[in-house]
Amino acid sequence: MPSTPSSDDLDDQAIEWQTLLHSGDASAGQRVAYQRWQHLSPAHQTAAREAEALWADIGLTATAEQHRT
């Protein structure tokens, strides 16, 4: 029987997904994989939602903003 990922593991995975998705390097396939990942369970959805909110709260640093222009 496969083990269920802990909340901390899911949080880490969700943050890794956000890092990839916001890197500018995520492929269409990776974006689809993220959608699938977050629909694996309610716990995955919660971790995804919390990571997305954290990412939005952090915003871009001044250095990141400079690289965008």
N, C-alpha and C positions, 0 to 999 in steps of 0.2 A: 504494500500500500504506500503510495507516494506521500511524503510529508507535506503539510500545509505550510507555506511560507509565513514567517512571523510578520507582525506589523512593521517592525523595524526593517526587515528584508524588503517588504513591499515599498516602504517609504524610500529606501535606498534605490530600488529599481525605478520608482517613479521619478526621482530626481535625475537619475541617469538618462531616462527617456527625455525629460525636459531639456537637459543639457544637449543631447543630440538634436532634438527637434529645433532648438533655437540656435544651433551652431551654424546653420546655413548649409550643412553637409548632409542632411537627412534626405534619403531618396524617397520616392513615392512608395516603394515597397516597405520601407521602414516606417513611414507614416501609417500605412495600413496595419503593419504589425503592432504599432502602438495602440491603434483603435481596438484590435483584437485583444491585446494584453489587458487593456483596462476593462474589457467586458468579460474577463474570466470569472470574476466574482464581485460581490458588493465590496469586499475589502480592497480589491484592485481599484474599483471605481473611487472609493474614498481616498486611497493613496494618490491616485491621479489628480483628483480634484484639489487635494491639499498641496501637492507639488506645483500645480498650475497657479494656485493662489500665491504660494510662496514666491514663485518666479515673477509674478506680476508685481508683488510688493517690493521685491528687490530692485526691479527696473534695470536699466543699463547704467553701468559706470561711465564716468566721463571718458575713460580710455576707449570703451566699447563704442560710445557715441561717435568719437573721432574716427574710428575705423569704418563706420557706416557711411560716412560722407565722402 
